[in-house]
Amino acid sequence: MKTLSKSVICVLASASMFAMACAASAQTVSPTGPVTATGQLTQSLSGLFTTVCNTTFTGTATASGFEFTSISGTNVNGGPLACTDGIVLPIYVDTVPGNQNQVSIRNLTVDTRLGVCSGSNIVVPWSDVAPNVSIPTTNLSFCRLSGNLTLSPATVIN
């Protein structure tokens, strides 16, 4: 019985050390609280109907990422797509464990007249040096999205 108890204690101790190691490798966002992401996004459907929008997302920075709950936007090139009403909110952006140079858009859904475009775990480059986030051209089914956003306040991932 003593051998079994010692084995159980060793297993529990190992599991606890593993859990602490995992927690230590988690990336955290600082500061937390209200956040805005403002900039220009370009969207198109199958490469057609290109529309450029000056866009502002508002939301909250949490220790593990961002939750954007509202959007406003203005069409700046006369393209035929709406700048705000097709994007399904909230949008969650998570830190990537063990990597402070990337964030991941958990789920992004755009509802268009042609149907729904969606993607998950969309990796976006991140740099603490500048508060700018460049979204590389991302294909979500037949939707295409790219752009540059500036976060305020400036936010770092540790």
BAFI-3210 file (N, C-alpha, C; in Angstrom, 3 decimals, decimal comma, padded with zeros to 6 digits):
// residues 158
n [1|2|3|4|5|6|7|8|9|10|11|12|13|14|15|16|17|18|19|20|21|22|23|24|25|26|27|28|29|30|31|32|33|34|35|36|37|38|39|40|41|42|43|44|45|46|47|48|49|50|51|52|53|54|55|56|57|58|59|60|61|62|63|64|65|66|67|68|69|70|71|72|73|74|75|76|77|78|79|80|81|82|83|84|85|86|87|88|89|90|91|92|93|94|95|96|97|98|99|100|101|102|103|104|105|106|107|108|109|110|111|112|113|114|115|116|117|118|119|120|121|122|123|124|125|126|127|128|129|130|131|132|133|134|135|136|137|138|139|140|141|142|143|144|145|146|147|148|149|150|151|152|153|154|155|156|157|158]
n.u [000,822|001,989|003,786|002,041|000,795|003,004|003,549|001,231|001,466|003,814|002,918|000,916|002,477|004,127|002,188|001,330|003,655|003,824|001,488|002,124|004,308|003,051|001,339|003,244|004,247|002,250|001,084|000,614|-001,486|-000,882|-001,485|-004,588|-008,091|-010,249|-010,009|-009,092|-009,038|-007,907|-007,997|-007,278|-009,100|-009,233|-011,525|-012,909|-014,887|-014,196|-012,069|-013,303|-015,321|-013,902|-013,496|-012,554|-012,171|-012,217|-011,852|-013,016|-012,616|-013,956|-013,401|-012,333|-009,273|-007,991|-006,292|-005,627|-006,010|-007,985|-011,275|-013,424|-016,202|-017,731|-018,098|-017,267|-017,378|-016,222|-016,730|-014,191|-013,431|-015,549|-016,364|-018,578|-019,242|-020,452|-019,143|-019,409|-021,716|-021,643|-019,794|-019,553|-020,024|-019,136|-015,583|-012,920|-009,592|-006,773|-003,890|-000,924|000,175|003,449|004,491|005,205|005,093|002,920|-000,636|-003,882|-006,786|-009,669|-012,311|-013,641|-016,226|-017,979|-020,867|-022,358|-024,179|-023,845|-023,438|-022,081|-018,873|-016,191|-013,605|-011,174|-008,806|-006,895|-003,800|-001,946|000,696|002,512|003,868|005,557|006,928|005,731|002,452|000,982|-000,918|-000,583|-002,669|-002,326|-003,203|-006,067|-007,853|-011,148|-013,054|-014,821|-014,388|-012,132|-009,717|-007,756|-005,381|-004,420|-004,155|-004,201|-003,532|-004,934|-004,943|-001,330|-000,226|001,247|002,552|003,479]
n.v [-001,191|001,225|001,613|001,995|004,378|006,115|006,064|007,225|009,772|010,630|010,682|012,661|014,846|015,118|015,770|018,209|019,765|019,761|021,168|023,658|024,342|024,592|026,737|028,678|029,041|030,309|033,087|036,534|039,430|042,895|046,331|045,393|045,883|048,482|048,689|049,812|049,174|050,572|051,391|050,555|048,350|045,975|044,379|041,699|039,751|036,714|037,977|040,024|043,030|044,768|046,481|049,182|050,054|052,428|051,586|050,952|048,959|048,185|047,092|044,803|044,248|041,341|039,223|037,023|037,728|039,425|040,800|041,837|043,837|045,709|047,532|050,084|051,760|053,256|053,458|053,981|053,892|053,641|051,084|048,199|046,706|046,355|048,015|047,284|045,752|043,025|041,615|039,307|039,672|038,819|039,254|037,202|037,367|035,601|035,070|033,284|030,385|030,216|031,827|035,012|036,525|036,266|036,349|034,845|034,746|033,653|032,865|033,991|035,423|036,323|037,561|037,509|038,622|036,598|034,398|032,774|033,428|032,004|031,516|029,961|030,122|031,885|032,892|035,729|038,005|039,516|042,294|043,672|046,009|047,959|049,408|048,486|046,243|044,046|042,568|039,872|039,020|037,191|034,344|033,475|031,106|032,205|034,830|037,571|039,166|041,832|044,057|046,887|047,628|049,775|049,474|050,813|051,410|051,152|047,841|045,020|041,689|039,357]
n.w [000,000|000,782|-001,314|-003,465|-002,629|-002,632|-005,359|-006,412|-005,280|-006,558|-009,222|-009,052|-008,243|-010,486|-012,410|-011,383|-011,648|-014,434|-015,084|-013,941|-015,535|-018,018|-017,494|-017,066|-019,614|-020,950|-022,806|-022,032|-022,208|-022,000|-021,391|-019,720|-020,401|-021,820|-025,403|-028,668|-032,171|-034,963|-038,397|-041,828|-043,813|-046,426|-048,451|-050,396|-052,729|-053,938|-055,204|-056,528|-056,551|-054,853|-051,853|-049,872|-046,533|-043,914|-040,682|-037,354|-034,587|-031,443|-028,097|-025,586|-023,962|-022,635|-020,258|-021,816|-024,455|-026,929|-027,119|-029,441|-029,702|-031,044|-034,141|-036,425|-039,554|-042,636|-046,056|-048,317|-050,975|-052,663|-053,262|-053,633|-051,336|-047,958|-045,094|-042,446|-041,641|-042,314|-040,799|-038,255|-034,864|-031,441|-032,109|-031,427|-030,429|-029,799|-027,691|-028,662|-027,289|-026,010|-027,996|-028,603|-030,855|-032,459|-032,925|-032,746|-034,609|-033,379|-034,349|-037,326|-038,973|-041,851|-043,142|-046,178|-049,154|-050,915|-049,399|-046,445|-045,171|-043,452|-041,001|-038,869|-036,177|-037,332|-038,010|-037,142|-037,625|-034,890|-033,156|-030,451|-030,653|-032,250|-032,262|-034,374|-036,373|-038,944|-041,182|-043,069|-046,488|-046,277|-046,961|-046,747|-047,479|-050,175|-049,622|-049,225|-047,240|-045,970|-044,363|-042,265|-038,887|-036,030|-032,658|-029,688|-026,281|-026,790|-026,842|-025,281|-025,556|-023,287]
ca.u [000,000|002,863|004,339|000,985|000,637|004,150|003,384|000,175|002,045|004,748|002,137|000,287|003,531|004,517|001,098|001,345|004,781|003,463|000,502|002,827|005,121|002,139|000,897|004,366|004,493|001,129|001,370|-000,390|-001,634|-000,789|-002,451|-005,926|-009,111|-010,788|-009,033|-009,614|-008,168|-008,359|-007,169|-007,901|-009,275|-009,664|-012,277|-013,449|-015,515|-013,504|-011,220|-014,142|-016,047|-012,961|-013,966|-011,606|-012,913|-011,591|-012,609|-012,651|-013,167|-013,787|-013,592|-011,616|-008,073|-007,967|-004,964|-005,354|-006,252|-008,880|-012,648|-013,952|-017,654|-018,430|-017,349|-017,798|-016,526|-016,607|-016,238|-013,364|-013,129|-016,775|-016,643|-019,977|-019,480|-020,658|-017,950|-019,608|-022,848|-021,451|-018,872|-020,271|-019,355|-017,791|-014,396|-011,944|-008,197|-006,083|-002,439|-000,486|001,071|004,854|004,902|004,729|005,157|001,719|-001,933|-004,738|-008,200|-010,315|-013,349|-014,002|-017,333|-018,513|-022,121|-022,533|-025,348|-023,520|-023,286|-021,260|-017,447|-015,686|-012,328|-010,816|-007,377|-006,179|-002,596|-001,578|001,951|002,389|005,126|005,416|007,664|004,779|001,070|000,312|-001,125|-000,811|-003,411|-001,993|-004,381|-006,639|-008,983|-012,190|-013,913|-014,728|-014,107|-010,718|-009,588|-006,394|-005,375|-003,533|-004,865|-003,373|-004,183|-004,800|-003,551|-000,301|-000,400|002,349|002,316|004,642]
ca.v [000,000|002,384|001,781|002,573|005,770|006,865|006,173|008,220|011,081|010,983|011,039|013,956|015,862|015,312|016,475|019,595|020,463|019,950|022,250|024,919|024,642|025,064|028,080|029,599|029,323|031,061|034,483|037,422|040,754|043,987|046,352|044,893|046,930|048,913|048,755|050,050|048,843|051,478|051,359|050,328|046,961|045,762|043,141|041,398|038,444|036,021|038,934|041,036|043,957|045,226|047,623|049,616|050,670|052,920|050,788|050,967|047,921|048,470|045,915|044,671|043,410|040,509|038,630|036,003|038,193|040,554|040,536|043,029|043,716|046,646|047,956|051,162|051,856|054,116|053,042|055,087|053,787|053,487|049,676|047,839|045,923|047,099|048,009|046,832|044,906|041,607|040,980|038,784|039,978|039,344|038,641|036,878|037,251|034,962|034,923|031,949|029,901|030,033|032,659|036,378|037,191|035,944|036,190|033,985|035,096|032,376|032,636|035,198|035,110|037,439|037,163|038,295|038,253|035,365|033,321|033,024|033,094|031,937|030,871|029,909|030,020|032,636|033,411|037,072|038,432|040,496|042,866|044,607|047,232|048,929|049,011|048,182|044,843|043,843|041,347|039,461|038,600|035,995|033,819|032,799|030,607|033,111|036,182|037,894|040,275|042,219|045,424|047,322|048,229|050,278|049,282|051,860|051,786|050,216|046,620|044,067|040,299|038,851]
ca.w [000,000|000,817|-002,654|-004,273|-002,201|-003,135|-006,810|-006,649|-004,941|-007,638|-010,409|-008,794|-008,245|-011,884|-013,082|-010,898|-012,276|-015,833|-015,132|-013,692|-016,710|-019,056|-017,119|-017,218|-021,021|-021,504|-023,104|-021,465|-022,807|-021,040|-020,286|-019,994|-020,324|-023,107|-026,490|-030,011|-033,295|-036,015|-039,592|-043,121|-044,224|-047,796|-048,560|-051,725|-052,890|-055,036|-055,894|-057,174|-055,671|-053,828|-051,073|-048,849|-045,433|-042,684|-039,726|-035,935|-033,727|-030,019|-027,271|-024,320|-023,877|-021,438|-020,075|-022,833|-025,820|-027,162|-027,534|-030,102|-029,624|-031,930|-035,312|-037,256|-040,724|-043,739|-047,360|-048,828|-052,403|-053,441|-053,549|-053,381|-050,117|-046,715|-044,251|-041,069|-041,275|-042,590|-039,857|-037,093|-033,600|-031,180|-032,699|-030,384|-030,859|-028,676|-027,725|-029,071|-026,235|-026,347|-029,122|-028,428|-032,154|-033,210|-032,287|-033,555|-034,627|-033,064|-035,361|-038,067|-039,871|-042,625|-043,772|-047,399|-049,963|-051,627|-048,429|-045,260|-045,210|-042,085|-040,775|-037,454|-035,880|-038,356|-037,355|-037,576|-036,992|-033,803|-032,684|-029,334|-030,972|-032,788|-031,966|-035,634|-036,710|-040,376|-041,464|-044,434|-047,251|-045,688|-047,718|-045,977|-048,541|-051,316|-049,135|-049,063|-046,304|-045,580|-043,868|-041,185|-037,759|-034,943|-031,362|-028,686|-026,049|-027,237|-026,068|-025,431|-025,169|-022,539]
c.u [000,862|003,438|003,302|000,793|001,776|004,034|002,347|000,716|003,002|003,998|001,494|001,321|003,978|003,455|001,078|002,476|004,483|002,481|001,169|003,675|004,246|001,669|002,013|004,607|003,342|001,531|000,260|-000,326|-001,574|-000,757|-003,775|-006,910|-009,590|-009,684|-009,769|-008,563|-008,705|-007,430|-007,970|-007,928|-009,748|-010,349|-012,746|-014,104|-014,919|-012,659|-011,983|-014,769|-015,151|-013,466|-012,940|-012,386|-011,963|-012,456|-012,090|-013,392|-012,969|-014,081|-012,764|-010,379|-008,151|-006,562|-004,614|-005,607|-007,198|-010,264|-013,183|-015,450|-018,411|-017,493|-018,057|-016,856|-017,111|-015,952|-015,459|-013,041|-014,367|-017,093|-018,045|-020,266|-019,662|-019,419|-018,172|-020,660|-022,671|-020,568|-019,635|-019,427|-019,880|-016,723|-013,403|-010,567|-007,416|-004,575|-002,122|000,499|002,494|005,343|004,343|004,814|003,958|000,497|-002,785|-006,182|-008,966|-011,367|-013,668|-015,065|-017,815|-019,729|-022,354|-023,804|-025,112|-023,388|-022,357|-019,826|-016,981|-014,346|-012,040|-009,311|-006,525|-005,001|-002,203|-000,272|001,699|003,771|004,844|006,068|006,716|003,362|000,284|000,217|-001,415|-001,500|-003,075|-003,261|-004,835|-007,849|-009,897|-013,223|-013,761|-014,501|-012,607|-010,630|-008,115|-006,466|-004,357|-004,365|-003,866|-004,155|-003,916|-005,575|-002,587|-000,300|000,764|001,882|003,587|004,621]
c.v [001,249|002,655|002,424|004,046|006,631|007,068|007,242|009,615|011,537|011,410|012,411|015,084|016,150|016,096|017,940|020,378|020,712|021,109|023,594|025,299|025,166|026,475|029,083|029,949|030,091|032,520|035,347|038,790|041,804|045,309|045,726|046,054|047,321|049,055|049,088|049,622|049,621|051,378|051,084|048,833|046,935|044,410|042,951|040,024|037,809|036,982|040,031|041,938|044,495|046,502|047,910|050,400|051,216|052,372|050,981|049,843|048,372|047,198|045,974|043,800|042,654|039,921|037,668|036,463|039,369|040,045|041,834|042,863|044,717|047,086|049,149|051,299|052,743|053,606|054,216|054,981|053,592|052,054|049,293|047,093|046,825|046,973|047,382|045,751|043,425|040,885|040,582|039,016|039,060|038,593|038,429|036,705|036,759|035,052|033,498|031,456|029,678|030,907|034,067|037,184|036,889|036,027|035,366|034,469|033,788|032,013|033,969|034,792|036,388|036,910|038,073|037,860|036,943|034,164|033,719|032,572|033,010|031,221|030,864|029,717|030,652|033,323|034,739|037,448|039,528|040,997|043,833|045,951|048,320|048,464|048,649|046,676|044,778|042,512|040,955|039,034|037,238|035,579|033,055|032,314|031,553|034,562|036,371|039,164|040,551|043,624|045,671|048,019|048,694|050,136|050,460|051,416|050,744|049,024|045,689|042,677|039,779|037,344]
c.w [000,000|-000,565|-003,564|-003,912|-002,715|-004,644|-007,146|-006,363|-006,039|-008,891|-010,220|-008,811|-009,675|-012,635|-012,653|-011,535|-013,740|-015,962|-014,891|-014,889|-017,832|-018,745|-017,328|-018,675|-021,669|-021,704|-022,513|-022,122|-021,708|-021,793|-020,710|-019,848|-021,711|-024,161|-027,791|-031,028|-034,491|-037,208|-040,837|-043,441|-045,671|-047,854|-049,998|-051,690|-054,134|-055,868|-056,610|-056,123|-054,553|-053,174|-049,984|-047,801|-044,368|-041,559|-038,308|-035,226|-032,293|-029,229|-026,018|-024,507|-022,558|-021,317|-021,204|-024,268|-025,864|-027,528|-028,123|-030,254|-030,477|-033,047|-035,945|-038,437|-041,791|-045,010|-047,960|-050,310|-053,263|-053,818|-053,098|-052,071|-048,904|-045,840|-042,886|-040,894|-041,560|-041,594|-038,598|-035,846|-032,508|-031,968|-031,566|-031,011|-029,651|-028,821|-028,147|-028,015|-026,747|-027,492|-028,957|-029,725|-033,032|-032,309|-033,249|-033,454|-034,500|-034,115|-036,016|-039,074|-040,525|-043,364|-044,969|-048,122|-050,713|-050,699|-047,303|-045,524|-043,768|-042,053|-039,293|-037,327|-036,977|-037,679|-038,000|-036,882|-035,953|-033,448|-031,558|-029,632|-031,456|-032,474|-033,227|-035,846|-038,201|-040,577|-042,897|-045,171|-046,752|-046,510|-046,784|-046,989|-049,731|-050,903|-048,971|-048,215|-046,041|-045,015|-042,794|-040,129|-036,715|-033,642|-030,443|-027,454|-026,630|-026,280|-026,320|-025,003|-024,533|-022,500]
res [m|k|t|l|s|k|s|v|i|c|v|l|a|s|a|s|m|f|a|m|a|c|a|a|s|a|q|t|v|s|p|t|g|p|v|t|a|t|g|q|l|t|q|s|l|s|g|l|f|t|t|v|c|n|t|t|f|t|g|t|a|t|a|s|g|f|e|f|t|s|i|s|g|t|n|v|n|g|g|p|l|a|c|t|d|g|i|v|l|p|i|y|v|d|t|v|p|g|n|q|n|q|v|s|i|r|n|l|t|v|d|t|r|l|g|v|c|s|g|s|n|i|v|v|p|w|s|d|v|a|p|n|v|s|i|p|t|t|n|l|s|f|c|r|l|s|g|n|l|t|l|s|p|a|t|v|i|n]
***
